[in-house]
Structure formats: structure tokens, C-alpha cells
Amino acid sequence: MSDFLVIGGDLRFKYVVEYLAIKNDCTVYGLDEIQFDDTVKMISSVSGKFKNIILPLPPTRDNITVKAPLSGNEISLSSVEKFCNSDTKIFAGFINDKVKEMFCDYTLIDYYSDELAHKNAVPTAEGVLQIIMKNTVEAIQGMKILILGNGRTATAITKVLEILNAKATVMIRNPQDCVKAKPLTEIKTTIVDFDIVINTIPAPIIGNDELQVFRKNTLFIDISTPTCLENDINMSEFEINYIHALGIPGNYAPKTAGKLIAEAILQSVE
């Protein structure tokens, strides 16, 4: 049995806590809007030292506060250290250089491994499907859909769409990596042919020139962090239904995503 302090996080972390609490002692800080049973201790201020501390995925958006949308108050990232002993392990996902620097005196473990990313691909694809269904008035069957990228998530999305008989096209920067894919250089001449565009590439590949040739009212779902848009883009200037959909597993399958995170953490503890 281990002791865990879970700080902040979205709805996924309700299920992280519930899964960990089956065989471990769990304390929660910064999940004020969630109700837990009596096996979980909730605290409202800095109190105690812990062997294992779990931060969100990602742990912060601004490098100042912990990502804690379900907390009644802001939690400073620097305050996490007050819960630490010299041998404390700190777990977080998508750890950036600022967080690494801040907690350099502790064992810092990124639980968002390749294995977890692979397991997250299917719930992400299902979430994208839900976004499409919510934002269109036609059946997916027969729709022309462009997927930008060919990583594990893009592959899962493509498979789901093909099962539903959508006309899916994959476009990537290096077409030699995928025989069936088209080169990204063709995007300006072909984008007008698609009803929906889904981006999975975390790089600024879409600028004004590309957006000007989108079909009017195209559904454009961008699931990448950072966005695929160039820095100077103002989407209000275009008649495009642009959705920057972050944290899809947490929003559309929080129980599944939470269990996957908890399993990854337990593997690291063991």
C-alpha cells in the first residue's frame, strides 16, 4: 500500500483517485467539486507530507498555477513543494521544462508514456466522433473527411471513420512514411473538397493561405497541442467552424482515461 496526494486535475482525476483508493491511501487537494466516499481524505489547505504526489495532465497551463478547474481556489505550482519530503515522487503528464526546473530536487515521473498515449488513442477517436456528430446535421457515411497526421491518434480516427463508411483521406508531411497518404503540400489545392478537416499535427501548418480556400462552414477540429494554426491567425475572419478540442479523453471518456492514468502511475510506483 502506498500513500498518494492528488492535486487538481479535471474529471479524469475523480476516477484516478477512485482507482488508486481501492488498495492505497488517497488524499485529495483541489478537486472541491467532486464527492468522494469516506476512504478518500479531502484537504483544503497545505497539510502533511506525502510519498507520492500526482499532478494533472498537463500539470499547468501558465507555469504559475496547477491546472485545477474543479477547485474553488487557485493552487500555486510552487506550493506543491510544501507537501514533499526529500524522497517524494511527483507524477505528472506532459511535463515541460519549467516544471522540471521547479521540481529538480525530487523524483519527477512523466506518466504520459508512449504506452498511455497508445491506449488513449481509441477514446480520443471516439471523442472526435462525438464532436462530429454534435456539429453536423448529416450522416457521417459518405462524408469527405481529411485527417492531418498519421500518428497513433490519427490512425485510430481514420479507422473509426472508415468503419462508418466515411471517405477519409490522410495527409502528412512525409508521405513516404505512409503509402496511402497524400503530401501536406497538396492541402491548398484539395482542402475545398472536404466537409470536415481533423488536425493531429502539433505544429503551425495552417496559415491564412490555407484557410482562405476552406469550404464555407467547414468543420475544422484541431486536437493538437499546440494548435496547428500560425500565430497571427484570427479565426473570426473566416467562415469556418473551428474547434480546438483539447483533453478529449477527459471530456468524453473520463472514467476510462482516469483508469489508464492510474494504471500507468501504479506501474511506476511498483
Secondary structure as the mmCIF struct_conf table of DSSP 4:
data_model
#
loop_
_struct_conf.conf_type_id
_struct_conf.id
_struct_conf.beg_label_comp_id
_struct_conf.beg_label_asym_id
_struct_conf.beg_label_seq_id
_struct_conf.end_label_comp_id
_struct_conf.end_label_asym_id
_struct_conf.end_label_seq_id
STRN STRN1 ASP A 3 ILE A 7
TURN_TY1_P TURN_TY1_P1 LEU A 11 LEU A 11
HELX_RH_AL_P HELX_RH_AL_P1 ARG A 12 LEU A 20
TURN_TY1_P TURN_TY1_P2 ALA A 21 LYS A 23
BEND BEND1 ASN A 24 ASN A 24
STRN STRN2 ASP A 25 TYR A 29
BEND BEND2 GLY A 30 GLY A 30
TURN_TY1_P TURN_TY1_P3 ASP A 32 GLU A 33
TURN_TY1_P TURN_TY1_P4 ASP A 38 THR A 39
STRN STRN3 VAL A 40 ILE A 43
BEND BEND3 SER A 44 SER A 45
STRN STRN4 PHE A 50 ILE A 54
BEND BEND4 LEU A 57 PRO A 59
BEND BEND5 ARG A 61 ILE A 64
STRN STRN5 THR A 65 THR A 65
TURN_TY1_P TURN_TY1_P5 PRO A 69 LEU A 70
BEND BEND6 GLY A 72 ASN A 73
STRN STRN6 SER A 76 SER A 76
HELX_RH_3T_P HELX_RH_3T_P1 LEU A 77 PHE A 83
STRN STRN7 CYS A 84 ALA A 92
BEND BEND7 GLY A 93 PHE A 94
HELX_RH_AL_P HELX_RH_AL_P2 ASP A 97 MET A 102
TURN_TY1_P TURN_TY1_P6 PHE A 103 ASP A 105
BEND BEND8 TYR A 106 TYR A 106
STRN STRN8 THR A 107 ASP A 110
HELX_RH_AL_P HELX_RH_AL_P3 ASP A 114 LYS A 134
TURN_TY1_P TURN_TY1_P7 ASN A 135 ASN A 135
BEND BEND9 VAL A 137 GLU A 138
BEND BEND10 ILE A 140 ILE A 140
TURN_TY1_P TURN_TY1_P8 GLN A 141 GLY A 142
STRN STRN9 LYS A 144 LEU A 148
BEND BEND11 GLY A 151 GLY A 151
HELX_RH_AL_P HELX_RH_AL_P4 ARG A 152 ILE A 163
TURN_TY1_P TURN_TY1_P9 LEU A 164 ASN A 165
STRN STRN10 LYS A 167 ILE A 172
BEND BEND12 ARG A 173 ARG A 173
HELX_RH_3T_P HELX_RH_3T_P2 PRO A 175 ASP A 177
TURN_TY1_P TURN_TY1_P10 VAL A 179 LYS A 180
HELX_LH_PP_P HELX_LH_PP_P1 ALA A 181 ALA A 181
STRN STRN11 LYS A 182 PRO A 183
HELX_RH_3T_P HELX_RH_3T_P3 LEU A 184 GLU A 186
HELX_RH_AL_P HELX_RH_AL_P5 ILE A 187 THR A 190
HELX_RH_3T_P HELX_RH_3T_P4 ILE A 191 ASP A 193
BEND BEND13 ASP A 195 ASP A 195
STRN STRN12 ILE A 196 ASN A 199
BEND BEND14 ALA A 203 ALA A 203
STRN STRN13 ILE A 206 ILE A 206
HELX_RH_AL_P HELX_RH_AL_P6 ASN A 208 LEU A 211
TURN_TY1_P TURN_TY1_P11 GLN A 212 VAL A 213
BEND BEND15 PHE A 214 PHE A 214
HELX_LH_PP_P HELX_LH_PP_P2 ARG A 215 ARG A 215
TURN_TY1_P TURN_TY1_P12 LYS A 216 ASN A 217
STRN STRN14 LEU A 219 ASP A 222
BEND BEND16 THR A 225 PRO A 226
BEND BEND17 CYS A 228 CYS A 228
STRN STRN15 LEU A 229 LEU A 229
TURN_TY1_P TURN_TY1_P13 ASN A 231 ASP A 232
HELX_RH_3T_P HELX_RH_3T_P5 MET A 235 GLU A 237
BEND BEND18 PHE A 238 PHE A 238
STRN STRN16 ASN A 241 HIS A 244
HELX_RH_AL_P HELX_RH_AL_P7 ILE A 248 TYR A 252
HELX_RH_AL_P HELX_RH_AL_P8 PRO A 254 VAL A 269
#
